[in-house]
Amino acid sequence: MEAEDKDNILARALDIDPPQKTDKHFESVLDGVMATWRNQRSYITIWKTSYLTGGEFD
């Protein structure tokens, strides 16, 4: 995957408004990127889609 593609995937995952109530847990999963908001902080987890379908990391 090209670096530009990875940037675009991450940008799309982050282009989601966090919840109004910051004490709630919110997750968005898109193209192998999970964005989680907890207590006004965002955490980003990135994995390969093939890993979720039984593939292996290279």
N, CA, C and O of each residue as an XYZ file, in Angstrom:
232
protein
N       0.841     -1.182      0.000
C       0.000      0.000      0.000
C       0.882      1.239      0.000
O       1.870      1.318      0.730
N       0.513      2.187     -0.816
C       1.285      3.426     -0.912
C       1.087      4.266      0.348
O       0.047      4.194      1.003
N       2.103      5.064      0.674
C       2.027      5.931      1.857
C       0.843      6.886      1.757
O       0.179      7.169      2.754
N       0.585      7.380      0.548
C      -0.540      8.309      0.364
C      -1.868      7.626      0.675
O      -2.759      8.239      1.262
N      -2.003      6.351      0.283
C      -3.220      5.601      0.583
C      -3.410      5.466      2.084
O      -4.521      5.619      2.591
N      -2.327      5.180      2.794
C      -2.411      5.051      4.250
C      -2.837      6.368      4.877
O      -3.648      6.380      5.802
N      -2.299      7.476      4.381
C      -2.681      8.792      4.897
C      -4.162      9.060      4.657
O      -4.844      9.601      5.526
N      -4.658      8.687      3.489
C      -6.063      8.917      3.169
C      -6.979      8.084      4.053
O      -8.023      8.567      4.490
N      -6.602      6.844      4.322
C      -7.394      5.978      5.193
C      -7.447      6.559      6.597
O      -8.512      6.607      7.213
N      -6.309      6.998      7.102
C      -6.268      7.577      8.442
C      -7.081      8.866      8.489
O      -7.802      9.108      9.457
N      -6.972      9.689      7.460
C      -7.720     10.947      7.424
C      -9.225     10.691      7.435
O      -9.969     11.409      8.104
N      -9.679      9.678      6.703
C     -11.114      9.368      6.695
C     -11.577      8.886      8.061
O     -12.674      9.235      8.497
N     -10.771      8.099      8.734
C     -11.154      7.596     10.055
C     -11.237      8.727     11.069
O     -12.071      8.697     11.974
N     -10.376      9.720     10.917
C     -10.359     10.832     11.859
C     -11.390     11.897     11.517
O     -11.631     12.800     12.318
N     -11.998     11.805     10.345
C     -12.961     12.812      9.912
C     -14.356     12.478     10.438
O     -15.334     12.481      9.690
N     -14.429     12.193     11.728
C     -15.679     11.832     12.383
C     -15.759     12.656     13.656
O     -14.807     12.708     14.434
N     -16.891     13.293     13.860
C     -17.033     14.111     15.067
C     -17.103     13.223     16.299
O     -17.869     12.259     16.323
N     -16.318     13.533     17.320
C     -16.409     12.771     18.564
C     -17.744     13.047     19.243
O     -18.399     14.038     18.919
N     -18.155     12.214     20.157
C     -19.446     12.397     20.816
C     -19.467     13.678     21.647
O     -18.429     14.150     22.110
N     -20.652     14.226     21.825
C     -20.788     15.451     22.614
C     -20.506     15.194     24.091
O     -19.923     16.038     24.771
N     -20.916     14.042     24.579
C     -20.666     13.708     25.982
C     -19.321     13.000     26.065
O     -19.179     11.873     25.592
N     -18.353     13.648     26.656
C     -16.987     13.125     26.626
C     -16.773     11.968     27.589
O     -15.739     11.303     27.529
N     -17.735     11.714     28.483
C     -17.567     10.597     29.407
C     -17.972      9.274     28.767
O     -17.805      8.213     29.368
N     -18.504      9.336     27.552
C     -18.921      8.115     26.873
C     -17.810      7.587     25.977
O     -16.951      8.330     25.504
N     -17.858      6.311     25.769
C     -16.877      5.636     24.918
C     -17.450      5.589     23.499
O     -18.608      5.220     23.301
N     -16.647      5.958     22.537
C     -17.098      5.979     21.148
C     -16.008      5.383     20.277
O     -14.829      5.691     20.448
N     -16.399      4.543     19.356
C     -15.427      3.962     18.438
C     -15.932      4.090     17.009
O     -17.131      4.018     16.741
N     -15.015      4.277     16.133
C     -15.319      4.261     14.710
C     -14.313      3.333     14.046
O     -13.105      3.492     14.220
N     -14.804      2.382     13.297
C     -13.911      1.467     12.599
C     -14.122      1.655     11.100
O     -15.232      1.487     10.594
N     -13.053      2.002     10.402
C     -13.146      2.250      8.968
C     -11.828      1.869      8.308
O     -10.774      2.389      8.675
N     -11.881      0.980      7.354
C     -10.684      0.603      6.585
C      -9.524      0.174      7.470
O      -8.376      0.522      7.194
N      -9.806     -0.574      8.525
C      -8.725     -1.065      9.372
C      -8.177     -0.048     10.338
O      -7.120     -0.270     10.928
N      -8.869      1.069     10.519
C      -8.437      2.080     11.481
C      -9.556      2.262     12.495
O     -10.701      2.523     12.124
N      -9.227      2.124     13.766
C     -10.218      2.334     14.810
C      -9.870      3.610     15.561
O      -8.763      3.749     16.080
N     -10.804      4.529     15.618
C     -10.624      5.756     16.392
C     -11.515      5.666     17.622
O     -12.722      5.452     17.503
N     -10.937      5.825     18.781
C     -11.675      5.731     20.032
C     -11.551      7.040     20.783
O     -10.457      7.590     20.909
N     -12.666      7.540     21.280
C     -12.643      8.759     22.090
C     -13.034      8.404     23.510
O     -14.078      7.791     23.739
N     -12.201      8.785     24.463
C     -12.514      8.607     25.872
C     -12.032      9.834     26.616
O     -10.867     10.215     26.501
N     -12.916     10.456     27.377
C     -12.539     11.601     28.212
C     -11.758     12.661     27.443
O     -10.690     13.099     27.872
N     -12.304     13.062     26.307
C     -11.735     14.121     25.467
C     -10.377     13.768     24.871
O      -9.678     14.656     24.384
N      -9.992     12.518     24.895
C      -8.746     12.094     24.255
C      -9.096     11.093     23.172
O     -10.017     10.290     23.320
N      -8.353     11.152     22.089
C      -8.599     10.183     21.023
C      -7.426      9.217     20.946
O      -6.268      9.597     21.118
N      -7.753      7.980     20.689
C      -6.747      6.926     20.549
C      -6.960      6.283     19.186
O      -8.087      5.964     18.809
N      -5.891      6.100     18.465
C      -5.986      5.531     17.126
C      -5.299      4.171     17.112
O      -4.157      4.034     17.551
N      -6.002      3.178     16.606
C      -5.431      1.845     16.446
C      -5.495      1.498     14.967
O      -6.546      1.621     14.338
N      -4.381      1.071     14.420
C      -4.334      0.734     12.997
C      -3.926     -0.731     12.856
O      -2.956     -1.173     13.471
N      -4.650     -1.459     12.068
C      -4.281     -2.832     11.787
C      -4.560     -3.113     10.322
O      -5.237     -2.342      9.642
N      -4.038     -4.205      9.859
C      -4.273     -4.571      8.461
C      -5.583     -5.340      8.368
O      -5.869     -6.212      9.188
N      -6.363     -5.006      7.368
C      -7.649     -5.670      7.192
C      -7.465     -7.176      7.041
O      -8.303     -7.944      7.514
N      -6.397     -7.611      6.398
C      -6.176     -9.042      6.201
C      -6.002     -9.760      7.536
O      -6.310    -10.946      7.644
N      -5.513     -9.056      8.546
C      -5.350     -9.663      9.867
C      -6.716    -10.028     10.446
O      -6.861    -11.063     11.096
N      -7.707     -9.184     10.211
C      -9.042     -9.436     10.740
C      -9.714    -10.608     10.043
O     -10.620    -11.224     10.606
N      -9.288    -10.923      8.834
C      -9.895    -12.022      8.097
C      -9.018    -13.272      8.144
O      -9.185    -14.178      7.328
N      -8.098    -13.323      9.083
C      -7.270    -14.508      9.247
C      -5.928    -14.419      8.559
O      -5.157    -15.378      8.585
N      -5.631    -13.282      7.939
C      -4.331    -13.121      7.297
C      -3.244    -12.863      8.321
O      -3.512    -12.840      9.523
N      -2.045    -12.675      7.865
C      -0.923    -12.429      8.765
C      -0.276    -11.102      8.418
O      -0.346    -10.628      7.284
N       0.358    -10.514      9.429
C       1.124     -9.295      9.182
C       2.356     -9.621      8.364
O       2.928    -10.700      8.513
N       2.779     -8.695      7.489
C       4.057     -8.926      6.805
C       5.161     -8.177      7.459
O       6.307     -8.255      7.016
